């Protein structure tokens, strides 16, 4: 299993390449993320907990690393992140349970 810091570095590198190759699309996606992630009826922490859960359901190890970090940065606790992760397991069954180990690794690496 890759270190969470390495996954975050891969994301950063890929996004920089995309920004050079397809700047308008990358910029538009970034603006969309900013608009969605900003506080509204749901605060940023809640939105990041939802994103962690959806990252598990989507089986995206880069997304798990990214959103676990963002959830922690938004003030979520390990326990809150794990609880949100179990919602994904409830909905996604065994395959989602296997993704939960990536959440645990990210929490260990970033904690």
C-alpha positions in Angstrom: 0.0 0.0 0.0 1.3 3.4 -1.0 2.1 6.1 1.6 -0.5 8.8 1.8 2.1 11.5 1.2 3.1 9.8 -2.0 -0.5 9.6 -3.2 -0.9 13.3 -2.4 2.3 14.1 -4.3 1.0 12.1 -7.3 -2.3 14.1 -7.3 -0.4 17.4 -7.2 1.9 16.3 -10.0 -1.0 15.1 -12.2 -3.0 18.3 -11.6 0.0 20.4 -12.5 0.4 18.5 -15.8 -3.3 18.8 -16.5 -3.2 22.5 -15.8 -0.5 22.9 -18.4 -2.1 20.7 -21.0 -5.8 21.6 -20.5 -5.8 24.9 -18.5 -9.4 25.9 -19.1 -10.9 22.5 -18.0 -8.6 22.3 -15.0 -9.4 25.8 -13.9 -13.1 25.2 -14.4 -13.0 22.0 -12.3 -11.1 23.8 -9.6 -13.7 26.6 -9.5 -16.4 24.0 -9.2 -14.7 22.3 -6.3 -14.2 25.6 -4.5 -17.9 26.5 -4.9 -19.1 23.1 -3.8 -16.6 22.7 -0.9 -17.3 26.2 0.6 -19.6 26.4 3.6 -23.3 26.6 2.8 -26.1 24.7 4.5 -23.4 22.1 5.2 -20.1 23.1 6.7 -16.8 22.1 5.0 -16.1 19.3 7.5 -19.4 17.7 6.8 -18.8 17.9 3.1 -15.4 16.3 3.5 -16.8 13.5 5.5 -19.3 12.9 2.7 -16.5 13.0 0.2 -14.5 10.4 2.2 -17.5 8.1 2.1 -18.0 8.6 -1.6 -14.3 8.0 -2.2 -14.6 4.6 -0.6 -17.7 3.8 -2.6 -15.8 5.0 -5.8 -12.8 2.8 -4.9 -10.5 5.7 -5.6 -7.3 5.5 -3.4 -6.1 9.0 -4.5 -9.6 10.4 -3.5 -9.4 8.7 -0.2 -6.0 10.2 0.6 -7.1 13.6 -0.6 -10.4 13.7 1.3 -9.1 12.2 4.5 -6.5 14.9 4.6 -9.1 17.6 3.8 -11.4 16.2 6.5 -8.6 16.3 9.0 -7.7 19.8 7.9 -11.4 20.8 8.3 -11.4 19.7 11.9 -12.8 16.1 11.6 -11.6 13.6 14.1 -10.4 10.1 13.4 -13.6 8.8 14.9 -15.8 11.0 12.7 -13.9 9.9 9.6 -14.2 6.3 10.5 -17.9 6.7 11.2 -18.5 8.3 7.8 -16.4 5.5 6.3 -18.7 2.8 7.9 -21.7 4.5 6.2 -19.9 3.7 2.9 -19.3 0.1 4.0 -23.0 -0.2 4.9 -24.0 0.8 1.4 -21.1 -0.8 -0.5 -20.6 -4.1 1.3 -17.4 -6.1 1.2 -15.6 -4.1 -1.5 -16.1 -0.9 0.5 -14.9 -2.7 3.6 -11.6 -3.4 1.8 -11.3 0.3 0.9 -11.6 1.1 4.6 -8.0 -0.1 5.1 -6.9 2.8 2.9 -8.7 5.2 5.2 -7.0 3.7 8.2 -3.6 3.9 6.4 -4.3 7.6 5.5 -5.3 8.4 9.1 -2.1 6.6 10.4 0.1 8.4 7.9 -1.4 11.8 8.4 -2.0 11.5 12.2 
